[in-house]
Structure formats: structure tokens, C-alpha cells
Amino acid sequence: MSNIGHTHGPWTARANGAQWVVDAGRKQRVASINTALMGQEANARLIAAAPDLLEAAREFVRQMDHMARIAHYDLSGNRGYQGALAAIAKAEGRE
């Protein structure tokens, strides 16, 4: 998969006054989210999980590709596999 140049994880989400912030390390702010809207803690935590989710999706695709080659299995109808490919493409700006 391509190197997309995003800030490498791990990312962490934490409350910071009237907002939630997502940081990658001590001095790298990835996102600031206003807490005036409902659900922003959940959004901050999802953003913080993004690097881990991307890597998990990439590993899933690698494993599925390997197993499909061994078993001569067509993955074109596998919703989980296709969803992972779509999510990776979206994260890499290829959507």
C-alpha cells in the first residue's frame, strides 16, 4: 500500500477545556473538536483510532490476499474485503 504521509500514530484523544483534542506525541496536534456539539468525544476517539484502524485494514487485506491465492478464492464478492479496500482508498485519498 502507498505511504500517504499522514502523521504517524499512536494518536490520543483527551478533553482540553471546551474542546476535545487529538494529539500524536507531545507537540503534534492532529485535530481540535468543539465540545458544544453532542457526540464529539466519540468523534475524537474515532479520529484517534484512525492510524490503528488503517493499519488493521491493510493487514486484513494482506492476509485475505494471501489466503485467496492459496485457496484460489475470488474476493470480489467478499463485503468485508471490499469494504477494507474502500476504506484504505479513502484514507489514502484515492476515493
BABARO-133100 format. One record per atom (N, C-alpha, C, O): residue in three letters; x, y, z. Coordinates in nm, 4 decimals, m for minus. Each point is the difference from the previous one (the first is absolute). Example, Ala and Ser with C-alpha at 12.3 -4.5 7.8 and 13.67 -1.06 7.14 Angstrom:
+------+----------+----------+----------+
: resn :        x :        y :        z :
+------+----------+----------+----------+
:  ALA :   1.3190 :  m0.5690 :   0.7800 :
:  ALA :  m0.0890 :   0.1190 :   0.0000 :
:  ALA :   0.0900 :   0.1200 :   0.0000 :
:  ALA :   0.1036 :  m0.0019 :   0.0665 :
:  SER :  m0.1386 :   0.1069 :  m0.1385 :
:  SER :   0.0820 :   0.1190 :   0.0060 :
:  SER :  m0.0770 :   0.1090 :   0.0730 :
:  SER :   0.0509 :   0.1108 :   0.0169 :
+------+----------+----------+----------+
***
This chain:
+------+----------+----------+----------+
: resn :        x :        y :        z :
+------+----------+----------+----------+
:  MET :   0.0847 :  m0.1168 :   0.0000 :
:  MET :  m0.0847 :   0.1168 :   0.0000 :
:  MET :   0.0903 :   0.1245 :   0.0000 :
:  MET :   0.1159 :  m0.0071 :   0.0408 :
:  SER :  m0.1683 :   0.1176 :  m0.0855 :
:  SER :   0.0815 :   0.1198 :  m0.0126 :
:  SER :   0.0186 :   0.0706 :   0.1333 :
:  SER :  m0.0792 :  m0.0162 :   0.0927 :
:  ASN :   0.1849 :   0.0943 :  m0.0855 :
:  ASN :   0.0253 :   0.0831 :   0.1178 :
:  ASN :  m0.0738 :   0.1310 :  m0.0221 :
:  ASN :   0.0303 :   0.0733 :  m0.0941 :
:  ILE :  m0.1265 :  m0.0435 :   0.1796 :
:  ILE :  m0.0854 :   0.1166 :  m0.0244 :
:  ILE :   0.0491 :   0.1253 :   0.0698 :
:  ILE :  m0.0538 :   0.1082 :  m0.0235 :
:  GLY :   0.1547 :  m0.1201 :   0.1088 :
:  GLY :   0.0572 :   0.1171 :   0.0626 :
:  GLY :  m0.0771 :   0.0562 :   0.1171 :
:  GLY :   0.0247 :   0.1139 :   0.0397 :
:  HIS :  m0.1175 :  m0.1895 :   0.0173 :
:  HIS :  m0.0704 :   0.0506 :   0.1173 :
:  HIS :   0.0924 :  m0.0043 :   0.1216 :
:  HIS :   0.1028 :  m0.0677 :  m0.0016 :
:  THR :  m0.1400 :   0.1396 :   0.1056 :
:  THR :   0.0754 :  m0.0026 :   0.1248 :
:  THR :  m0.0121 :  m0.1394 :   0.0596 :
:  THR :  m0.1103 :  m0.0514 :   0.0184 :
:  HIS :   0.2226 :  m0.0081 :   0.0111 :
:  HIS :  m0.0017 :  m0.1366 :   0.0525 :
:  HIS :  m0.0536 :  m0.0039 :   0.1419 :
:  HIS :   0.0156 :   0.0949 :   0.0768 :
:  GLY :  m0.0789 :  m0.2064 :  m0.0436 :
:  GLY :  m0.0560 :  m0.0203 :   0.1329 :
:  GLY :   0.1068 :  m0.0442 :   0.0971 :
:  GLY :   0.1172 :  m0.0090 :  m0.0365 :
:  PRO :  m0.1548 :  m0.0181 :   0.1571 :
:  PRO :  m0.1389 :  m0.0019 :   0.0441 :
:  PRO :  m0.0539 :   0.1410 :   0.0228 :
:  PRO :   0.0740 :   0.0920 :   0.0352 :
:  TRP :  m0.2036 :  m0.0777 :  m0.0559 :
:  TRP :  m0.0693 :   0.1241 :   0.0283 :
:  TRP :  m0.0807 :  m0.0194 :   0.1270 :
:  TRP :  m0.0483 :  m0.1098 :   0.0277 :
:  THR :   0.0338 :   0.2159 :   0.0490 :
:  THR :  m0.0791 :  m0.0063 :   0.1228 :
:  THR :  m0.1031 :   0.1119 :   0.0009 :
:  THR :   0.0246 :   0.1093 :  m0.0511 :
:  ALA :  m0.1397 :  m0.1379 :   0.1096 :
:  ALA :  m0.1071 :   0.0992 :   0.0138 :
:  ALA :  m0.0118 :   0.0364 :   0.1468 :
:  ALA :   0.0070 :  m0.0869 :   0.0870 :
:  ARG :  m0.0250 :   0.2167 :  m0.0592 :
:  ARG :  m0.0177 :   0.0441 :   0.1382 :
:  ARG :  m0.0797 :   0.1293 :   0.0026 :
:  ARG :   0.0017 :   0.0793 :  m0.0942 :
:  ALA :  m0.0718 :  m0.0609 :   0.2058 :
:  ALA :  m0.0739 :   0.1247 :   0.0204 :
:  ALA :   0.1009 :   0.1097 :   0.0317 :
:  ALA :   0.0977 :  m0.0222 :   0.0716 :
:  ASN :  m0.1232 :   0.1406 :  m0.1261 :
:  ASN :   0.0864 :   0.1152 :   0.0224 :
:  ASN :  m0.0882 :   0.1237 :   0.0053 :
:  ASN :  m0.0202 :   0.0674 :  m0.1010 :
:  GLY :  m0.0319 :  m0.0383 :   0.2187 :
:  GLY :  m0.0903 :   0.1140 :   0.0138 :
:  GLY :  m0.1291 :  m0.0234 :  m0.0748 :
:  GLY :  m0.0696 :  m0.0987 :   0.0243 :
:  ALA :   0.0366 :   0.1900 :  m0.1164 :
:  ALA :  m0.1269 :  m0.0069 :  m0.0740 :
:  ALA :   0.0142 :  m0.0778 :  m0.1303 :
:  ALA :  m0.0812 :   0.0168 :  m0.0909 :
:  GLN :   0.1824 :  m0.1011 :   0.0806 :
:  GLN :   0.0165 :  m0.0781 :  m0.1218 :
:  GLN :   0.0647 :  m0.1342 :   0.0294 :
:  GLN :   0.0575 :  m0.0212 :   0.1068 :
:  TRP :  m0.0678 :  m0.0679 :  m0.2025 :
:  TRP :   0.0747 :  m0.1245 :   0.0021 :
:  TRP :   0.1145 :   0.0183 :  m0.0969 :
:  TRP :  m0.0187 :   0.0560 :  m0.1081 :
:  VAL :   0.1368 :  m0.1022 :   0.1448 :
:  VAL :   0.1145 :   0.0086 :  m0.0889 :
:  VAL :   0.0533 :  m0.1400 :  m0.0262 :
:  VAL :  m0.0082 :  m0.0893 :   0.0844 :
:  VAL :   0.0626 :   0.0733 :  m0.2034 :
:  VAL :   0.0661 :  m0.1242 :  m0.0384 :
:  VAL :   0.1439 :   0.0365 :  m0.0297 :
:  VAL :   0.0282 :   0.0836 :  m0.0859 :
:  ASP :   0.0623 :  m0.1475 :   0.1581 :
:  ASP :   0.1425 :   0.0286 :  m0.0133 :
:  ASP :   0.0758 :  m0.1248 :  m0.0435 :
:  ASP :  m0.0401 :  m0.1129 :   0.0283 :
:  ALA :   0.1499 :   0.1368 :  m0.0974 :
:  ALA :   0.0950 :  m0.1054 :  m0.0353 :
:  ALA :   0.1320 :   0.0408 :   0.0633 :
:  ALA :   0.0786 :   0.0734 :  m0.0600 :
:  GLY :  m0.0553 :  m0.1196 :   0.1777 :
:  GLY :   0.1202 :   0.0420 :   0.0706 :
:  GLY :  m0.0243 :   0.1278 :   0.0769 :
:  GLY :  m0.1134 :   0.0462 :   0.0121 :
:  ARG :   0.2204 :   0.0102 :   0.0395 :
:  ARG :  m0.0120 :   0.1166 :   0.0886 :
:  ARG :  m0.0346 :   0.1295 :  m0.0708 :
:  ARG :  m0.0743 :   0.0814 :   0.0549 :
:  LYS :   0.1251 :  m0.0597 :  m0.1739 :
:  LYS :  m0.0170 :   0.1305 :  m0.0632 :
:  LYS :  m0.0662 :  m0.0069 :  m0.1373 :
:  LYS :   0.0119 :   0.0934 :  m0.0793 :
:  GLN :  m0.0808 :  m0.2023 :   0.0512 :
:  GLN :  m0.0650 :  m0.0136 :  m0.1299 :
:  GLN :  m0.1502 :  m0.0121 :   0.0176 :
:  GLN :  m0.0508 :  m0.1073 :   0.0327 :
:  ARG :  m0.0195 :   0.2155 :  m0.0540 :
:  ARG :  m0.1458 :   0.0014 :   0.0071 :
:  ARG :  m0.0536 :  m0.0489 :  m0.1339 :
:  ARG :   0.0346 :   0.0548 :  m0.1046 :
:  VAL :  m0.1177 :  m0.1561 :   0.1075 :
:  VAL :  m0.0599 :  m0.0555 :  m0.1201 :
:  VAL :  m0.1371 :   0.0630 :  m0.0238 :
:  VAL :  m0.0358 :   0.0298 :  m0.1140 :
:  ALA :  m0.0417 :  m0.0092 :   0.2224 :
:  ALA :  m0.1344 :   0.0560 :  m0.0148 :
:  ALA :  m0.0436 :   0.0651 :   0.1301 :
:  ALA :   0.0406 :  m0.0415 :   0.1085 :
:  SER :  m0.1242 :   0.1443 :  m0.1210 :
:  SER :  m0.0687 :   0.0627 :   0.1129 :
:  SER :  m0.1477 :  m0.0006 :  m0.0324 :
:  SER :  m0.0408 :   0.0398 :  m0.1091 :
:  ILE :  m0.0400 :  m0.0852 :   0.2046 :
:  ILE :  m0.1429 :  m0.0157 :  m0.0248 :
:  ILE :  m0.0778 :   0.0740 :   0.1073 :
:  ILE :   0.0187 :  m0.0243 :   0.1192 :
:  ASN :  m0.1055 :   0.1142 :  m0.1616 :
:  ASN :  m0.0824 :   0.0777 :   0.0912 :
:  ASN :  m0.0973 :  m0.0919 :   0.0728 :
:  ASN :  m0.0695 :  m0.0794 :  m0.0635 :
:  THR :   0.0639 :   0.0891 :   0.1941 :
:  THR :  m0.0878 :  m0.0885 :   0.0776 :
:  THR :  m0.1425 :   0.0516 :   0.0115 :
:  THR :  m0.0821 :  m0.0617 :   0.0680 :
:  ALA :   0.0507 :   0.1735 :  m0.1329 :
:  ALA :  m0.1360 :   0.0528 :   0.0079 :
:  ALA :  m0.0995 :  m0.0932 :  m0.0694 :
:  ALA :  m0.1189 :   0.0028 :   0.0318 :
:  LEU :   0.1642 :  m0.0828 :  m0.1231 :
:  LEU :  m0.0868 :  m0.0930 :  m0.0719 :
:  LEU :   0.0037 :  m0.1363 :   0.0664 :
:  LEU :   0.1044 :  m0.0433 :   0.0487 :
:  MET :  m0.2178 :  m0.0241 :  m0.0467 :
:  MET :  m0.0073 :  m0.1326 :   0.0615 :
:  MET :   0.0822 :  m0.1011 :  m0.0800 :
:  MET :   0.0116 :   0.0103 :  m0.1221 :
:  GLY :   0.0440 :  m0.1060 :   0.1915 :
:  GLY :   0.0716 :  m0.1087 :  m0.0653 :
:  GLY :   0.1445 :   0.0297 :  m0.0338 :
:  GLY :   0.0653 :  m0.0807 :  m0.0662 :
:  GLN :  m0.0142 :   0.1932 :   0.1095 :
:  GLN :   0.1353 :   0.0371 :  m0.0413 :
:  GLN :   0.1080 :  m0.0846 :   0.0672 :
:  GLN :   0.1066 :  m0.0206 :  m0.0580 :
:  GLU :  m0.1321 :  m0.0286 :   0.1792 :
:  GLU :   0.0971 :  m0.0895 :   0.0623 :
:  GLU :   0.0153 :  m0.1267 :  m0.0846 :
:  GLU :   0.1115 :  m0.0457 :  m0.0250 :
:  ALA :  m0.2234 :  m0.0098 :  m0.0182 :
:  ALA :   0.0049 :  m0.1200 :  m0.0844 :
:  ALA :   0.0718 :   0.0289 :  m0.1316 :
:  ALA :   0.0758 :  m0.0839 :  m0.0486 :
:  ASN :  m0.0988 :   0.2013 :  m0.0092 :
:  ASN :   0.0687 :   0.0374 :  m0.1242 :
:  ASN :   0.1501 :   0.0126 :   0.0230 :
:  ASN :   0.0794 :  m0.0456 :  m0.0823 :
:  ALA :  m0.0403 :   0.1068 :   0.1929 :
:  ALA :   0.1423 :   0.0152 :   0.0312 :
:  ALA :   0.0661 :  m0.1357 :   0.0177 :
:  ALA :   0.1115 :  m0.0215 :  m0.0475 :
:  ARG :  m0.1792 :  m0.0699 :   0.1152 :
:  ARG :   0.0564 :  m0.1338 :   0.0211 :
:  ARG :   0.0112 :  m0.0770 :  m0.1318 :
:  ARG :   0.0960 :  m0.0743 :  m0.0205 :
:  LEU :  m0.1930 :   0.0915 :  m0.0680 :
:  LEU :   0.0058 :  m0.0647 :  m0.1314 :
:  LEU :   0.1163 :   0.0560 :  m0.0816 :
:  LEU :   0.0729 :  m0.0757 :  m0.0640 :
:  ILE :  m0.0555 :   0.2063 :   0.0657 :
:  ILE :   0.1131 :   0.0619 :  m0.0699 :
:  ILE :   0.1312 :  m0.0535 :   0.0563 :
:  ILE :   0.0915 :  m0.0327 :  m0.0756 :
:  ALA :  m0.0820 :   0.0237 :   0.2084 :
:  ALA :   0.1227 :  m0.0487 :   0.0636 :
:  ALA :   0.0299 :  m0.1445 :  m0.0392 :
:  ALA :   0.1165 :  m0.0393 :  m0.0047 :
:  ALA :  m0.2185 :  m0.0395 :  m0.0233 :
:  ALA :   0.0184 :  m0.1399 :  m0.0380 :
:  ALA :   0.0357 :  m0.0168 :  m0.1479 :
:  ALA :   0.0367 :  m0.1099 :  m0.0416 :
:  ALA :  m0.0464 :   0.2154 :  m0.0380 :
:  ALA :   0.0166 :  m0.0101 :  m0.1452 :
:  ALA :   0.1302 :  m0.0674 :  m0.0435 :
:  ALA :  m0.0064 :  m0.0883 :  m0.0855 :
:  PRO :   0.1236 :   0.1234 :   0.1379 :
:  PRO :   0.1218 :  m0.0685 :  m0.0458 :
:  PRO :  m0.0030 :  m0.1504 :   0.0282 :
:  PRO :   0.0448 :  m0.0799 :  m0.0823 :
:  ASP :  m0.0978 :   0.0418 :   0.1992 :
:  ASP :  m0.0088 :  m0.1421 :   0.0338 :
:  ASP :  m0.0996 :  m0.0723 :  m0.0907 :
:  ASP :   0.0254 :  m0.1120 :  m0.0442 :
:  LEU :  m0.1382 :   0.1767 :   0.0171 :
:  LEU :  m0.1002 :  m0.0600 :  m0.0878 :
:  LEU :   0.0532 :  m0.0167 :  m0.1425 :
:  LEU :  m0.0258 :  m0.1014 :  m0.0647 :
:  LEU :   0.0998 :   0.2007 :   0.0164 :
:  LEU :   0.0584 :  m0.0082 :  m0.1336 :
:  LEU :   0.0987 :  m0.1156 :  m0.0078 :
:  LEU :  m0.0028 :  m0.0771 :  m0.0960 :
:  GLU :   0.0886 :   0.0643 :   0.1942 :
:  GLU :   0.0968 :  m0.1090 :  m0.0008 :
:  GLU :  m0.0693 :  m0.1352 :   0.0107 :
:  GLU :   0.0414 :  m0.0959 :  m0.0653 :
:  ALA :  m0.1464 :   0.0869 :   0.1469 :
:  ALA :  m0.0746 :  m0.1255 :   0.0116 :
:  ALA :  m0.0664 :  m0.0353 :  m0.1334 :
:  ALA :  m0.0007 :  m0.1167 :  m0.0391 :
:  ALA :  m0.0547 :   0.2150 :  m0.0304 :
:  ALA :  m0.0625 :  m0.0254 :  m0.1301 :
:  ALA :   0.1044 :  m0.0465 :  m0.1011 :
:  ALA :  m0.0257 :  m0.0919 :  m0.0777 :
:  ARG :   0.1424 :   0.1542 :   0.0784 :
:  ARG :   0.1070 :  m0.0419 :  m0.0910 :
:  ARG :   0.0424 :  m0.1444 :   0.0287 :
:  ARG :   0.0184 :  m0.0792 :  m0.0925 :
:  GLU :  m0.0032 :   0.0458 :   0.2192 :
:  GLU :   0.0393 :  m0.1365 :   0.0363 :
:  GLU :  m0.1087 :  m0.0996 :  m0.0382 :
:  GLU :   0.0307 :  m0.1088 :  m0.0486 :
:  PHE :  m0.1574 :   0.1442 :   0.0697 :
:  PHE :  m0.1117 :  m0.0858 :  m0.0399 :
:  PHE :   0.0054 :  m0.0285 :  m0.1493 :
:  PHE :  m0.0160 :  m0.1146 :  m0.0420 :
:  VAL :   0.0383 :   0.2180 :  m0.0383 :
:  VAL :   0.0071 :  m0.0168 :  m0.1455 :
:  VAL :   0.1184 :  m0.0889 :  m0.0367 :
:  VAL :  m0.0131 :  m0.0880 :  m0.0850 :
:  ARG :   0.1280 :   0.1098 :   0.1479 :
:  ARG :   0.1172 :  m0.0850 :  m0.0286 :
:  ARG :  m0.0301 :  m0.1471 :   0.0299 :
:  ARG :   0.0306 :  m0.0883 :  m0.0801 :
:  GLN :  m0.0910 :   0.0637 :   0.1967 :
:  GLN :  m0.0318 :  m0.1375 :   0.0385 :
:  GLN :  m0.1033 :  m0.0629 :  m0.0931 :
:  GLN :   0.0142 :  m0.1158 :  m0.0393 :
:  MET :  m0.1168 :   0.1908 :   0.0041 :
:  MET :  m0.1034 :  m0.0513 :  m0.0900 :
:  MET :   0.0580 :  m0.0278 :  m0.1384 :
:  MET :  m0.0326 :  m0.1016 :  m0.0613 :
:  ASP :   0.1180 :   0.1906 :   0.0119 :
:  ASP :   0.0641 :  m0.0232 :  m0.1293 :
:  ASP :   0.0808 :  m0.1294 :   0.0035 :
:  ASP :  m0.0061 :  m0.0799 :  m0.0934 :
:  HIS :   0.0807 :   0.0596 :   0.1997 :
:  HIS :   0.0825 :  m0.1201 :   0.0148 :
:  HIS :  m0.0880 :  m0.1257 :   0.0016 :
:  HIS :   0.0272 :  m0.0957 :  m0.0724 :
:  MET :  m0.1313 :   0.0962 :   0.1539 :
:  MET :  m0.0873 :  m0.1172 :   0.0096 :
:  MET :  m0.0737 :  m0.0253 :  m0.1312 :
:  MET :  m0.0201 :  m0.1151 :  m0.0386 :
:  ALA :  m0.0202 :   0.2220 :  m0.0302 :
:  ALA :  m0.0711 :  m0.0155 :  m0.1266 :
:  ALA :   0.0913 :  m0.0614 :  m0.1061 :
:  ALA :  m0.0449 :  m0.0812 :  m0.0809 :
:  ARG :   0.1725 :   0.1197 :   0.0809 :
:  ARG :   0.0942 :  m0.0592 :  m0.0956 :
:  ARG :   0.0161 :  m0.1493 :   0.0253 :
:  ARG :   0.0013 :  m0.0791 :  m0.0943 :
:  ILE :   0.0109 :   0.0402 :   0.2204 :
:  ILE :   0.0177 :  m0.1407 :   0.0350 :
:  ILE :  m0.1239 :  m0.0813 :  m0.0363 :
:  ILE :   0.0108 :  m0.1089 :  m0.0563 :
:  ALA :  m0.1276 :   0.1618 :   0.0885 :
:  ALA :  m0.1260 :  m0.0741 :  m0.0206 :
:  ALA :  m0.0636 :   0.0258 :  m0.1356 :
:  ALA :  m0.1053 :  m0.0563 :  m0.0300 :
:  HIS :   0.1674 :   0.1406 :  m0.0532 :
:  HIS :  m0.0565 :   0.0370 :  m0.1302 :
:  HIS :  m0.1425 :   0.0533 :   0.0178 :
:  HIS :  m0.0933 :  m0.0415 :  m0.0688 :
:  TYR :   0.0798 :   0.1348 :   0.1636 :
:  TYR :  m0.1302 :   0.0565 :   0.0358 :
:  TYR :  m0.0128 :   0.1403 :  m0.0567 :
:  TYR :   0.0927 :   0.0805 :   0.0095 :
:  ASP :  m0.2081 :  m0.0514 :  m0.0686 :
:  ASP :  m0.0283 :   0.1320 :  m0.0558 :
:  ASP :  m0.0570 :   0.0896 :   0.1101 :
:  ASP :  m0.1057 :  m0.0294 :   0.0559 :
:  LEU :   0.1749 :   0.1372 :  m0.0253 :
:  LEU :  m0.0418 :   0.0911 :   0.1068 :
:  LEU :  m0.0928 :   0.1120 :  m0.0478 :
:  LEU :  m0.0383 :   0.0860 :   0.0793 :
:  SER :   0.0021 :  m0.0859 :  m0.2063 :
:  SER :  m0.0798 :   0.1115 :  m0.0520 :
:  SER :  m0.1373 :   0.0099 :   0.0654 :
:  SER :  m0.0583 :   0.1084 :   0.0024 :
:  GLY :   0.0056 :  m0.2172 :   0.0503 :
:  GLY :  m0.1305 :   0.0043 :   0.0650 :
:  GLY :   0.0068 :   0.0057 :   0.1514 :
:  GLY :  m0.1035 :  m0.0039 :   0.0665 :
:  ASN :   0.2232 :   0.0131 :  m0.0108 :
:  ASN :   0.0164 :   0.0015 :   0.1448 :
:  ASN :  m0.0165 :   0.1434 :   0.0505 :
:  ASN :   0.0859 :   0.0847 :  m0.0242 :
:  ARG :  m0.1970 :  m0.0575 :   0.0947 :
:  ARG :  m0.0315 :   0.1371 :   0.0439 :
:  ARG :   0.1035 :   0.0558 :   0.0966 :
:  ARG :   0.0343 :   0.1179 :  m0.0080 :
:  GLY :   0.0157 :  m0.2001 :   0.0987 :
:  GLY :   0.1006 :   0.0469 :   0.0951 :
:  GLY :   0.1281 :   0.0420 :  m0.0692 :
:  GLY :   0.0578 :   0.1040 :   0.0315 :
:  TYR :  m0.0139 :  m0.1859 :  m0.1262 :
:  TYR :   0.1215 :   0.0280 :  m0.0764 :
:  TYR :  m0.0181 :   0.1263 :  m0.0846 :
:  TYR :   0.0856 :   0.0885 :  m0.0001 :
:  GLN :  m0.1970 :  m0.0815 :  m0.0712 :
:  GLN :  m0.0266 :   0.1172 :  m0.0844 :
:  GLN :  m0.0139 :   0.1269 :   0.0843 :
:  GLN :   0.0454 :   0.1071 :  m0.0403 :
:  GLY :  m0.1085 :  m0.1197 :   0.1576 :
:  GLY :  m0.0120 :   0.1151 :   0.0898 :
:  GLY :   0.1349 :   0.0475 :   0.0500 :
:  GLY :   0.0242 :   0.1203 :   0.0105 :
:  ALA :   0.0639 :  m0.2149 :   0.0203 :
:  ALA :   0.1350 :   0.0369 :   0.0449 :
:  ALA :   0.0763 :   0.0701 :  m0.1115 :
:  ALA :   0.0675 :   0.1001 :   0.0242 :
:  LEU :  m0.0779 :  m0.1522 :  m0.1467 :
:  LEU :   0.0651 :   0.0663 :  m0.1144 :
:  LEU :  m0.0517 :   0.1420 :  m0.0184 :
:  LEU :   0.0781 :   0.0921 :  m0.0244 :
:  ALA :  m0.2098 :  m0.0740 :   0.0360 :
:  ALA :  m0.0595 :   0.1329 :  m0.0158 :
:  ALA :   0.0462 :   0.0951 :   0.1106 :
:  ALA :   0.0296 :   0.1165 :  m0.0263 :
:  ALA :  m0.0236 :  m0.1664 :   0.1496 :
:  ALA :   0.0443 :   0.0841 :   0.1111 :
:  ALA :   0.1458 :   0.0415 :  m0.0165 :
:  ALA :   0.0358 :   0.1143 :   0.0286 :
:  ILE :   0.0483 :  m0.2064 :  m0.0746 :
:  ILE :   0.1410 :   0.0317 :  m0.0233 :
:  ILE :   0.0116 :   0.1052 :  m0.1095 :
:  ILE :   0.0750 :   0.0967 :   0.0140 :
:  ALA :  m0.1490 :  m0.1153 :  m0.1230 :
:  ALA :   0.0032 :   0.0974 :  m0.1091 :
:  ALA :  m0.0451 :   0.1375 :   0.0466 :
:  ALA :   0.0575 :   0.1012 :  m0.0400 :
:  LYS :  m0.1595 :  m0.0969 :   0.1240 :
:  LYS :  m0.0489 :   0.1276 :   0.0533 :
:  LYS :   0.1074 :   0.0663 :   0.0861 :
:  LYS :   0.0240 :   0.1202 :  m0.0116 :
:  ALA :   0.0402 :  m0.1984 :   0.0975 :
:  ALA :   0.1050 :   0.0549 :   0.0866 :
:  ALA :   0.1198 :   0.0494 :  m0.0806 :
:  ALA :   0.0673 :   0.0950 :   0.0399 :
:  GLU :  m0.0412 :  m0.1588 :  m0.1521 :
:  GLU :   0.1138 :   0.0378 :  m0.0832 :
:  GLU :  m0.0347 :   0.1050 :  m0.1057 :
:  GLU :   0.0848 :   0.0373 :  m0.0811 :
:  GLY :  m0.2097 :   0.0102 :   0.0822 :
:  GLY :  m0.0407 :   0.1040 :  m0.0946 :
:  GLY :  m0.0203 :  m0.0523 :  m0.1408 :
:  GLY :   0.0075 :   0.0771 :  m0.0957 :
:  ARG :  m0.0329 :  m0.2060 :   0.0809 :
:  ARG :  m0.0224 :  m0.0588 :  m0.1326 :
:  ARG :  m0.1465 :  m0.0251 :  m0.0267 :
:  ARG :  m0.0337 :  m0.0611 :  m0.1014 :
:  GLU :  m0.0541 :   0.1058 :   0.1881 :
:  GLU :  m0.1443 :  m0.0220 :  m0.0181 :
:  GLU :  m0.0561 :   0.0992 :  m0.0979 :
:  GLU :  m0.1197 :  m0.0023 :  m0.0285 :
+------+----------+----------+----------+
***
